[in-house]
Amino acid sequence: MEVIFIRHTSVDVPPGVCYGQTDVPLRNSFEQEAAVTSGNLKSYRPKGRDFDYVYTSPLSRCVRLATYCGYPDAERDNRIMEMNFGDWEMKSFDEISDPRLKEWYADYINVPATNGESFAIQYQRVASFLDELKEKNYEKVAIFAHGGVLICAQLYAGAIKQEEAFSALTPYGGIIQLRLDWISEY
Protein backbone atom coordinates (compact mmCIF):
# COMPACT_ATOMS: atom_id res chain seq x y z
CA MET A 1 0.00 0.00 0.00
CA GLU A 2 1.25 3.47 -0.88
CA VAL A 3 0.55 6.11 1.76
CA ILE A 4 0.95 9.82 1.15
CA PHE A 5 1.41 11.83 4.36
CA ILE A 6 0.76 15.57 4.23
CA ARG A 7 1.86 17.84 7.08
CA HIS A 8 -0.38 20.80 7.91
CA THR A 9 0.68 24.32 6.94
CA SER A 10 2.41 26.72 9.34
CA VAL A 11 0.74 27.66 12.58
CA ASP A 12 0.27 31.09 14.13
CA VAL A 13 2.18 30.27 17.31
CA PRO A 14 5.39 31.97 18.48
CA PRO A 15 8.59 29.92 18.02
CA GLY A 16 9.48 27.80 21.05
CA VAL A 17 5.88 27.40 22.22
CA CYS A 18 4.80 23.84 22.90
CA TYR A 19 1.43 23.41 21.16
CA GLY A 20 1.05 19.65 20.50
CA GLN A 21 -2.65 18.77 20.62
CA THR A 22 -3.89 22.30 21.23
CA ASP A 23 -6.10 23.38 18.33
CA VAL A 24 -4.07 26.42 17.28
CA PRO A 25 -4.78 28.83 14.40
CA LEU A 26 -2.93 28.82 11.12
CA ARG A 27 -0.90 31.73 9.79
CA ASN A 28 -2.49 34.30 7.50
CA SER A 29 -0.42 32.75 4.71
CA PHE A 30 -2.60 29.61 4.79
CA GLU A 31 -4.14 30.15 1.34
CA GLN A 32 -0.74 30.54 -0.34
CA GLU A 33 0.82 27.62 1.53
CA ALA A 34 -2.20 25.39 0.95
CA ALA A 35 -2.19 26.19 -2.78
CA VAL A 36 1.44 25.03 -3.01
CA THR A 37 0.70 21.85 -1.03
CA SER A 38 -2.41 21.12 -3.09
CA GLY A 39 -0.43 21.58 -6.31
CA ASN A 40 2.33 19.28 -5.04
CA LEU A 41 -0.24 16.69 -3.99
CA LYS A 42 -1.47 16.42 -7.59
CA SER A 43 1.82 14.78 -8.58
CA TYR A 44 0.94 11.88 -6.27
CA ARG A 45 -2.27 11.26 -8.23
CA PRO A 46 -1.03 10.38 -11.71
CA LYS A 47 -3.55 10.55 -14.52
CA GLY A 48 -6.10 12.11 -12.18
CA ARG A 49 -6.57 8.87 -10.21
CA ASP A 50 -7.69 9.80 -6.73
CA PHE A 51 -6.87 8.18 -3.40
CA ASP A 52 -8.76 5.09 -2.29
CA TYR A 53 -9.27 6.71 1.10
CA VAL A 54 -8.29 9.90 2.94
CA TYR A 55 -7.74 10.36 6.69
CA THR A 56 -7.03 13.44 8.75
CA SER A 57 -6.17 14.38 12.28
CA PRO A 58 -9.26 15.96 13.84
CA LEU A 59 -7.31 19.12 14.72
CA SER A 60 -8.42 22.06 12.58
CA ARG A 61 -4.96 22.71 11.13
CA CYS A 62 -5.16 19.33 9.36
CA VAL A 63 -8.89 19.34 8.60
CA ARG A 64 -8.60 22.77 6.99
CA LEU A 65 -5.77 21.64 4.69
CA ALA A 66 -7.60 18.40 3.80
CA THR A 67 -10.68 20.45 2.94
CA TYR A 68 -8.67 22.92 0.85
CA CYS A 69 -7.13 20.00 -1.06
CA GLY A 70 -10.60 18.64 -1.90
CA TYR A 71 -11.21 16.19 0.95
CA PRO A 72 -13.77 17.78 3.29
CA ASP A 73 -15.09 14.32 4.20
CA ALA A 74 -11.70 12.85 5.15
CA GLU A 75 -12.12 10.45 8.06
CA ARG A 76 -10.94 11.98 11.32
CA ASP A 77 -8.90 9.73 13.59
CA ASN A 78 -7.55 10.75 17.00
CA ARG A 79 -4.62 8.34 16.70
CA ILE A 80 -2.98 10.61 14.12
CA MET A 81 -3.02 13.70 16.34
CA GLU A 82 0.22 15.36 17.39
CA MET A 83 1.93 14.43 20.67
CA ASN A 84 0.02 15.42 23.81
CA PHE A 85 2.26 17.71 25.82
CA GLY A 86 -0.15 17.79 28.78
CA ASP A 87 0.61 20.58 31.25
CA TRP A 88 3.21 22.05 28.90
CA GLU A 89 0.74 22.85 26.11
CA MET A 90 0.87 26.51 24.98
CA LYS A 91 3.83 27.30 27.21
CA SER A 92 7.22 28.40 25.97
CA PHE A 93 9.78 25.66 26.58
CA ASP A 94 11.98 28.35 28.16
CA GLU A 95 9.23 29.19 30.68
CA ILE A 96 8.32 25.66 31.76
CA SER A 97 9.46 25.27 35.36
CA ASP A 98 8.37 21.63 35.67
CA PRO A 99 11.39 19.56 36.86
CA ARG A 100 10.24 16.73 34.56
CA LEU A 101 11.23 18.85 31.56
CA LYS A 102 14.90 18.06 32.24
CA GLU A 103 14.07 14.35 32.36
CA TRP A 104 12.09 14.69 29.13
CA TYR A 105 14.99 16.47 27.38
CA ALA A 106 17.27 13.63 28.49
CA ASP A 107 14.87 10.89 27.29
CA TYR A 108 11.88 12.23 25.34
CA ILE A 109 11.44 8.75 23.86
CA ASN A 110 10.34 7.24 27.18
CA VAL A 111 9.61 10.14 29.56
CA PRO A 112 6.13 11.61 29.09
CA ALA A 113 5.36 15.28 29.40
CA THR A 114 3.57 15.91 32.70
CA ASN A 115 -0.01 14.68 32.17
CA GLY A 116 0.87 14.05 28.52
CA GLU A 117 2.70 11.56 26.33
CA SER A 118 6.20 10.41 25.58
CA PHE A 119 7.32 9.86 22.00
CA ALA A 120 7.01 6.09 22.58
CA ILE A 121 3.34 6.50 23.55
CA GLN A 122 2.68 8.61 20.46
CA TYR A 123 4.49 6.04 18.31
CA GLN A 124 2.32 3.21 19.70
CA ARG A 125 -0.84 5.17 18.92
CA VAL A 126 0.29 5.92 15.35
CA ALA A 127 1.50 2.32 14.86
CA SER A 128 -1.92 1.06 15.97
CA PHE A 129 -3.52 3.22 13.29
CA LEU A 130 -1.06 2.02 10.63
CA ASP A 131 -1.44 -1.65 11.67
CA GLU A 132 -5.19 -1.30 11.15
CA LEU A 133 -4.71 0.58 7.87
CA LYS A 134 -2.50 -2.19 6.46
CA GLU A 135 -5.38 -4.64 6.91
CA LYS A 136 -7.57 -2.62 4.54
CA ASN A 137 -7.73 -3.33 0.84
CA TYR A 138 -6.42 0.03 -0.36
CA GLU A 139 -3.71 0.74 -2.89
CA LYS A 140 -3.25 4.46 -2.24
CA VAL A 141 -4.19 6.47 0.86
CA ALA A 142 -3.65 10.11 1.87
CA ILE A 143 -3.20 11.17 5.50
CA PHE A 144 -3.24 14.81 6.65
CA ALA A 145 -1.36 14.93 9.94
CA HIS A 146 1.40 16.50 12.05
CA GLY A 147 5.19 16.53 12.09
CA GLY A 148 5.44 14.05 14.96
CA VAL A 149 3.02 11.67 13.24
CA LEU A 150 5.04 11.79 10.02
CA ILE A 151 8.19 10.96 12.01
CA CYS A 152 6.39 8.01 13.64
CA ALA A 153 5.19 6.79 10.23
CA GLN A 154 8.71 6.95 8.79
CA LEU A 155 10.05 4.95 11.75
CA TYR A 156 7.22 2.44 11.34
CA ALA A 157 7.95 2.00 7.63
CA GLY A 158 11.68 1.63 8.26
CA ALA A 159 12.44 4.76 6.22
CA ILE A 160 14.47 6.32 9.05
CA LYS A 161 16.19 5.15 12.21
CA GLN A 162 15.29 6.36 15.69
CA GLU A 163 18.44 8.45 15.99
CA GLU A 164 17.48 10.28 12.76
CA ALA A 165 13.93 11.01 13.91
CA PHE A 166 13.97 14.71 14.60
CA SER A 167 16.34 15.57 11.78
CA ALA A 168 13.64 14.06 9.53
CA LEU A 169 10.95 16.60 10.46
CA THR A 170 8.89 17.30 7.34
CA PRO A 171 8.41 21.04 6.71
CA TYR A 172 4.98 22.64 7.03
CA GLY A 173 2.88 21.71 4.01
CA GLY A 174 5.42 19.03 3.10
CA ILE A 175 4.56 15.62 1.69
CA ILE A 176 6.20 12.24 2.18
CA GLN A 177 5.42 8.97 0.44
CA LEU A 178 5.79 5.61 2.18
CA ARG A 179 5.02 2.01 1.40
CA LEU A 180 3.39 -0.03 4.15
CA ASP A 181 3.90 -3.49 2.72
CA TRP A 182 5.99 -4.75 5.62
CA ILE A 183 6.14 -4.54 9.37
CA SER A 184 9.00 -2.60 10.88
CA GLU A 185 9.93 -2.62 14.55
CA TYR A 186 10.71 0.68 16.24
Contacts in CASP RR format, 6 or more apart in sequence:
PFRMAT RR
TARGET T0000
AUTHOR 0000-0000-0000
METHOD contacts of the structure
MODEL  1
MEVIFIRHTSVDVPPGVCYGQTDVPLRNSFEQEAAVTSGNLKSYRPKGRD
FDYVYTSPLSRCVRLATYCGYPDAERDNRIMEMNFGDWEMKSFDEISDPR
LKEWYADYINVPATNGESFAIQYQRVASFLDELKEKNYEKVAIFAHGGVL
ICAQLYAGAIKQEEAFSALTPYGGIIQLRLDWISEY
1 133 0 8 1.000
1 134 0 8 1.000
1 136 0 8 1.000
1 138 0 8 1.000
1 139 0 8 1.000
1 140 0 8 1.000
1 141 0 8 1.000
1 179 0 8 1.000
1 180 0 8 1.000
1 181 0 8 1.000
2 139 0 8 1.000
2 140 0 8 1.000
2 141 0 8 1.000
2 177 0 8 1.000
2 178 0 8 1.000
2 179 0 8 1.000
3 133 0 8 1.000
3 140 0 8 1.000
3 141 0 8 1.000
3 142 0 8 1.000
3 143 0 8 1.000
3 153 0 8 1.000
3 177 0 8 1.000
3 178 0 8 1.000
3 179 0 8 1.000
3 180 0 8 1.000
4 41 0 8 1.000
4 44 0 8 1.000
4 51 0 8 1.000
4 140 0 8 1.000
4 141 0 8 1.000
4 142 0 8 1.000
4 143 0 8 1.000
4 175 0 8 1.000
4 176 0 8 1.000
4 177 0 8 1.000
5 142 0 8 1.000
5 143 0 8 1.000
5 145 0 8 1.000
5 149 0 8 1.000
5 150 0 8 1.000
5 153 0 8 1.000
5 170 0 8 1.000
5 175 0 8 1.000
5 176 0 8 1.000
5 177 0 8 1.000
5 178 0 8 1.000
6 37 0 8 1.000
6 41 0 8 1.000
6 65 0 8 1.000
6 66 0 8 1.000
6 69 0 8 1.000
6 142 0 8 1.000
6 143 0 8 1.000
6 144 0 8 1.000
6 145 0 8 1.000
6 173 0 8 1.000
6 174 0 8 1.000
6 175 0 8 1.000
7 145 0 8 1.000
7 146 0 8 1.000
7 147 0 8 1.000
7 150 0 8 1.000
7 170 0 8 1.000
7 171 0 8 1.000
7 172 0 8 1.000
7 173 0 8 1.000
7 174 0 8 1.000
7 175 0 8 1.000
8 26 0 8 1.000
8 57 0 8 1.000
8 59 0 8 1.000
8 61 0 8 1.000
8 62 0 8 1.000
8 64 0 8 1.000
8 65 0 8 1.000
8 144 0 8 1.000
8 145 0 8 1.000
8 146 0 8 1.000
8 172 0 8 1.000
8 173 0 8 1.000
9 26 0 8 1.000
9 27 0 8 1.000
9 29 0 8 1.000
9 30 0 8 1.000
9 33 0 8 1.000
9 34 0 8 1.000
9 37 0 8 1.000
9 61 0 8 1.000
9 65 0 8 1.000
9 172 0 8 1.000
9 173 0 8 1.000
10 26 0 8 1.000
10 27 0 8 1.000
10 29 0 8 1.000
10 33 0 8 1.000
10 172 0 8 1.000
10 173 0 8 1.000
11 19 0 8 1.000
11 24 0 8 1.000
11 25 0 8 1.000
11 26 0 8 1.000
11 27 0 8 1.000
11 61 0 8 1.000
11 172 0 8 1.000
12 24 0 8 1.000
12 25 0 8 1.000
12 26 0 8 1.000
12 27 0 8 1.000
12 28 0 8 1.000
13 19 0 8 1.000
13 24 0 8 1.000
14 92 0 8 1.000
16 92 0 8 1.000
16 93 0 8 1.000
16 94 0 8 1.000
17 90 0 8 1.000
17 91 0 8 1.000
17 92 0 8 1.000
17 93 0 8 1.000
18 85 0 8 1.000
18 88 0 8 1.000
18 89 0 8 1.000
18 90 0 8 1.000
18 91 0 8 1.000
18 92 0 8 1.000
18 93 0 8 1.000
18 96 0 8 1.000
18 113 0 8 1.000
19 82 0 8 1.000
19 85 0 8 1.000
19 89 0 8 1.000
19 90 0 8 1.000
20 82 0 8 1.000
20 83 0 8 1.000
20 84 0 8 1.000
20 85 0 8 1.000
20 89 0 8 1.000
20 146 0 8 1.000
21 59 0 8 1.000
21 81 0 8 1.000
21 82 0 8 1.000
21 83 0 8 1.000
21 84 0 8 1.000
21 85 0 8 1.000
21 86 0 8 1.000
21 89 0 8 1.000
22 89 0 8 1.000
22 90 0 8 1.000
23 59 0 8 1.000
23 60 0 8 1.000
23 61 0 8 1.000
24 61 0 8 1.000
26 61 0 8 1.000
26 64 0 8 1.000
27 33 0 8 1.000
30 64 0 8 1.000
30 68 0 8 1.000
33 172 0 8 1.000
33 173 0 8 1.000
34 64 0 8 1.000
34 65 0 8 1.000
34 68 0 8 1.000
34 69 0 8 1.000
36 173 0 8 1.000
37 65 0 8 1.000
37 69 0 8 1.000
37 173 0 8 1.000
37 174 0 8 1.000
37 175 0 8 1.000
38 68 0 8 1.000
38 69 0 8 1.000
38 70 0 8 1.000
40 174 0 8 1.000
40 175 0 8 1.000
41 69 0 8 1.000
41 142 0 8 1.000
41 175 0 8 1.000
42 48 0 8 1.000
44 140 0 8 1.000
44 142 0 8 1.000
44 175 0 8 1.000
44 177 0 8 1.000
45 51 0 8 1.000
49 140 0 8 1.000
51 140 0 8 1.000
51 141 0 8 1.000
51 142 0 8 1.000
52 138 0 8 1.000
52 139 0 8 1.000
52 140 0 8 1.000
52 141 0 8 1.000
53 75 0 8 1.000
53 136 0 8 1.000
53 138 0 8 1.000
53 141 0 8 1.000
53 142 0 8 1.000
54 66 0 8 1.000
54 71 0 8 1.000
54 73 0 8 1.000
54 74 0 8 1.000
54 75 0 8 1.000
54 141 0 8 1.000
54 142 0 8 1.000
54 143 0 8 1.000
54 144 0 8 1.000
55 74 0 8 1.000
55 75 0 8 1.000
55 76 0 8 1.000
55 77 0 8 1.000
55 80 0 8 1.000
55 133 0 8 1.000
55 141 0 8 1.000
55 142 0 8 1.000
55 143 0 8 1.000
55 144 0 8 1.000
56 62 0 8 1.000
56 63 0 8 1.000
56 66 0 8 1.000
56 71 0 8 1.000
56 74 0 8 1.000
56 75 0 8 1.000
56 76 0 8 1.000
56 77 0 8 1.000
56 80 0 8 1.000
56 143 0 8 1.000
56 144 0 8 1.000
56 145 0 8 1.000
57 63 0 8 1.000
57 76 0 8 1.000
57 77 0 8 1.000
57 78 0 8 1.000
57 80 0 8 1.000
57 81 0 8 1.000
57 82 0 8 1.000
57 144 0 8 1.000
57 145 0 8 1.000
57 146 0 8 1.000
57 149 0 8 1.000
58 76 0 8 1.000
58 77 0 8 1.000
58 78 0 8 1.000
58 81 0 8 1.000
59 81 0 8 1.000
59 82 0 8 1.000
59 146 0 8 1.000
61 146 0 8 1.000
62 144 0 8 1.000
62 145 0 8 1.000
62 146 0 8 1.000
63 74 0 8 1.000
63 76 0 8 1.000
63 144 0 8 1.000
65 144 0 8 1.000
65 173 0 8 1.000
66 72 0 8 1.000
66 74 0 8 1.000
66 144 0 8 1.000
67 74 0 8 1.000
69 144 0 8 1.000
71 142 0 8 1.000
71 144 0 8 1.000
74 142 0 8 1.000
74 144 0 8 1.000
77 129 0 8 1.000
79 125 0 8 1.000
79 126 0 8 1.000
79 128 0 8 1.000
79 129 0 8 1.000
80 126 0 8 1.000
80 129 0 8 1.000
80 143 0 8 1.000
80 145 0 8 1.000
80 146 0 8 1.000
80 149 0 8 1.000
81 146 0 8 1.000
81 149 0 8 1.000
82 122 0 8 1.000
82 145 0 8 1.000
82 146 0 8 1.000
82 147 0 8 1.000
82 148 0 8 1.000
82 149 0 8 1.000
83 113 0 8 1.000
83 117 0 8 1.000
83 119 0 8 1.000
83 122 0 8 1.000
83 148 0 8 1.000
84 113 0 8 1.000
84 116 0 8 1.000
84 117 0 8 1.000
84 122 0 8 1.000
85 113 0 8 1.000
85 116 0 8 1.000
85 117 0 8 1.000
86 113 0 8 1.000
86 114 0 8 1.000
86 115 0 8 1.000
86 116 0 8 1.000
86 117 0 8 1.000
87 98 0 8 1.000
87 113 0 8 1.000
87 114 0 8 1.000
87 115 0 8 1.000
87 116 0 8 1.000
88 96 0 8 1.000
88 98 0 8 1.000
88 101 0 8 1.000
88 113 0 8 1.000
88 114 0 8 1.000
93 101 0 8 1.000
98 114 0 8 1.000
100 111 0 8 1.000
100 113 0 8 1.000
100 114 0 8 1.000
103 111 0 8 1.000
104 111 0 8 1.000
104 112 0 8 1.000
104 113 0 8 1.000
104 118 0 8 1.000
108 118 0 8 1.000
108 119 0 8 1.000
109 118 0 8 1.000
109 119 0 8 1.000
109 120 0 8 1.000
109 162 0 8 1.000
110 118 0 8 1.000
110 119 0 8 1.000
110 120 0 8 1.000
111 118 0 8 1.000
112 118 0 8 1.000
112 121 0 8 1.000
117 125 0 8 1.000
119 165 0 8 1.000
122 148 0 8 1.000
122 149 0 8 1.000
122 152 0 8 1.000
123 152 0 8 1.000
123 155 0 8 1.000
123 156 0 8 1.000
123 186 0 8 1.000
126 149 0 8 1.000
126 152 0 8 1.000
126 153 0 8 1.000
126 156 0 8 1.000
127 152 0 8 1.000
127 156 0 8 1.000
127 186 0 8 1.000
130 153 0 8 1.000
130 156 0 8 1.000
130 180 0 8 1.000
133 141 0 8 1.000
133 180 0 8 1.000
134 180 0 8 1.000
143 149 0 8 1.000
143 153 0 8 1.000
145 153 0 8 1.000
147 169 0 8 1.000
147 170 0 8 1.000
148 169 0 8 1.000
150 169 0 8 1.000
150 170 0 8 1.000
150 176 0 8 1.000
151 160 0 8 1.000
151 165 0 8 1.000
151 166 0 8 1.000
151 168 0 8 1.000
151 169 0 8 1.000
151 170 0 8 1.000
153 176 0 8 1.000
153 178 0 8 1.000
154 160 0 8 1.000
154 165 0 8 1.000
154 168 0 8 1.000
154 176 0 8 1.000
154 178 0 8 1.000
155 161 0 8 1.000
155 162 0 8 1.000
155 165 0 8 1.000
155 184 0 8 1.000
155 186 0 8 1.000
156 180 0 8 1.000
156 184 0 8 1.000
156 186 0 8 1.000
157 178 0 8 1.000
157 179 0 8 1.000
157 180 0 8 1.000
157 182 0 8 1.000
157 184 0 8 1.000
158 184 0 8 1.000
159 176 0 8 1.000
159 178 0 8 1.000
160 168 0 8 1.000
162 186 0 8 1.000
170 176 0 8 1.000
END
